[in-house]
Amino acid sequence: MGIKLVAIDLDDTLLNSGLQISPQCKAAIHQVKEKGVIVTLATGRMFVSALPYARQLESVRDIPIITYQGALVKCSNSGDVFYYRPLPKDKAVEIMQYFKKSKVHFQAYFNDQLCMESLTEEGEEYSHLAGVEPVIIKDLIGEASRQESCKILAVIENEKLLLDMEMELRGIYTRELNITRSKPYYLEVMDARANKGDALKVIAEHYGIDRKEVLAIGDSYNDMAMIEWAGIGVAMGNARKSVKETADYITASNEEEGVAEALHRFILSPRDH
């Protein structure tokens, strides 16, 4: 069976270090879509942060985009929601209290807004990366008891501390929450059903596509669920070691148009390989 659906991570996968999609990758994606293949994005970013990249890919078709690590799957044009798995409010409050006690920067996402208690250096850097203006809410924990949050993200530049906190939280919320890392210093917490694998399955089922006909491309721990679920899972050359071990194929890095290479190998020129 040929590939009918492709899911591509954004940061450190489709995007280069300048947060741009290279002309080569754009061209390959355009050629893939001309063959009738559905191409979607699968990112930890907010919907509003992912949408400009979806529009760069000149998608006339209304395509569901996987955002917030899979907590929200929302269509690029119509805004129709395919999948929504916010954090339970009580768990969101507990996680925020944990991060606050640990004195690390944390933020929440209410109604596709980036929310934090104060604009810290970490928060400012994240805001710049996402291209989204933050909303300052002085009592973020109190707000989490009233509003649903797609995820809670902590920025922890001390790697040992981050790993210790990740292990501790996983021990407490084994089956209740999805706790993962995206960038090396981002610790992200979502509902257990909010992962890129489950979200990609929902999209495939909507279009009547078998998992064997799905290609997923990513680089980090948060991409492993969709790389494992897809018929062909591709890790970037710059991917984490465990991600490469999970994947069926390792392509070039995000600075070397690895996405374009994978699309040519498995869809555009499969007989040449």
Secondary structure, 3 states (H helix, E strand, C coil): CCCCEEEECHHHHHECCCCCECHHHHHHHHHHHHCCCEEEEECCCCHHHHHHHHHHCCCCCCCEEEEHHHCEEEECCCCCEEEECCCCHHHHHHHHHHHHHCCCEEEEEECCEEEECCCCHHHHHHHHHHCCCCEECCCHHHHHCCCCEEEEEEECCCHHHHHHHHHHHHHHCCCCEEEEECCCCEEEEEECCCCHHHHHHHHHHHCCCCHHHEEEEECCHHHHHHHHHCCEEEECCCCCHHHHHHCCEECCCHHHCHHHHHHHHHHHCHHHC
